[in-house]
Amino acid sequence: MNLDPPIPSSQVTLDRLDPLSAAAARPVTTGASLLALALPLLTVVTRGAEITQPLWFAVSYTALVAATALLLYRSRASKPAWLSPSAQWFQVLLMIVLVTSAASTLGANQLVRDDWAPLVVGVLLVASTPYRPAREIVFWTIVHTLLCSALGVVQAPASVTDVPVFTLAVTGSFSVAVMGFAAAAYARSLNSSTQLWHERAWQSAASAALEHRSGVARSVQQQRISLLNREVVPYLQRVVAADGIGDDDRDEARRLARSIRALLVSDVEKTWAQLMLDDLVARHPRLNIAAIADDPDDLGRHAVLERRTLLRALAALSLDRLSATRLELTLRRAPEGGLAVRWAVDTPKPLPDARRELRAMLELVRGLTLRSSVHEQPGRLVLEFDYGY
C-alpha cells in the first residue's frame, strides 16, 4: 500500500519537485513584482491625462498590490506549497486589475496597445511559474486573454487608430497572451526536466538501497554471532569440560535459549523506522544515542522511497550536525490521509544554533509538505509535518 501517491501531473510545480530551486528563484519573483508595481506609476507620469477616473485607478492599483503581496507571501520558502484556492484568489485579483484599469481610462484611452494592465498581468504570470502548474497557467492565460480582448472592444470607440475592432481586441490582449503562454511552456519544460532528473536519481537510490540492504542483514547477523561468541560458546565449552550437568547448567541453558529467542523475535518485529534508526546509530559507535521509533502500524515500510529517504536524511543530519543524544520518530496516519510525522531531537547545542544547522532541511520539509511546524522545548527540537499529497 502506498501512503504517499505521486503528485498528479495537473498539480506538478517546481516548488513541489525541487523546493530549494523554487526558493532560489524568489529574487526573480521579487524583481518581477516590483516591475509590475512600477509600470502603473510610470503610466501616471507619462499619460496621466488618460486617467479619467482616479478612483478606479486607485482600486486597480490596490488590487495589484494585493496580488503581488499574495505572490510574494506564498513564494516564501518558509511557507507550505501554494494550494489552488489561494492561487485562484491571485487570478481573481488580476482580473480585477484588468477591469478597473480599463474603467479608469474609459473614453480617453486612445492607444489600447499601450495599456499597462495586460503587460503587468503577463509579468505576474511569468513570476508565478515556479509555484503554479503549467496547465493552470494556460487556463488562466486564456481567461485573461479573452477578458483583455473584450475590454479592447469596449474601449474601441475612444481609439484614434482607424482599424477594425477585431484588431483592437488582438492588440489589447497580445501581451498577456504571449507572456502567459510562454510562462506555461517554460513551467512545463522545467517541470518535465526536473521530473526526469528525479526518476533517474531515485532509480539510482533504489539500486543503492538494494546494495545497502545486504549490509543491514550482515549487521543483524553479526549481532547474533556476537551473542553466540560471548555467551553460548563459553557455556558449551564449560559443559564439555565438566563431568556432568547440574541444575545451574540447565538454568543457564534456559536463560540463553530465552535470550536467543528474544533476539530473533525482536529482529522480526522491528518496524522499518526502528531498523533505520538502529542502522544509523550503529554508524556512530562513539556516541551514546537513544533512538526510538513509535510506528505501531509500520507505516514507514509502506511509504514511498522519497519519504523514507527524507526521514533517513533527517536522522543522519541530526546525528552528524546536532550531536543528538536522543531521537524520537513517531509515525501515524494523517486525518485526511497520508502520513503524519513527529520528529524530536535532543541536542546539547543551543536551539537557535540547531535550527540554523537544519535550516536547509527545514525549508525542504516545508516545501514538500502541506502542513509543517517547528517547536522548541528545553534541550529539544520538535518537527511535525504531514504528507498530504
Buried (B, 14 or more C-beta within 10 A) or exposed (E): EEBBEEBEEEBBBBBBBBBEBBBEBBEBBBEBBEBBBEBBEEBBEEBEEBBBBEEBBEBBBBBBBBBBEBBBEBBEBEEBBBEEEEBEEBBEBBBBBBBBBBBBBBEBBBBBBBBBBBBBBBBBBBBBBBBBBBBBBBBBBBBBBEBBBBBBBBBBEBBEEEEEEEBBBBBBBBBBBBBBBBBBBBBBEBBBEBBEEEEEEBEEBEEEBEEEEEEBEEBBEEBBEEBBEEBBEEBEEEBEEEEEEEEEBEEBBEEBEEEBEEBEEEEEEBBBBBBBBBBBBBEBEEEEBEBEBEBEEBBBBBBBEBBBBBBBEBBBBBBEBBBBBBBBBBBBEBEEEBBBBBBBBBBEBEBEEBBEBBEBBBBBBBBBBBBBEBEEEEBBBBBBBBBBB
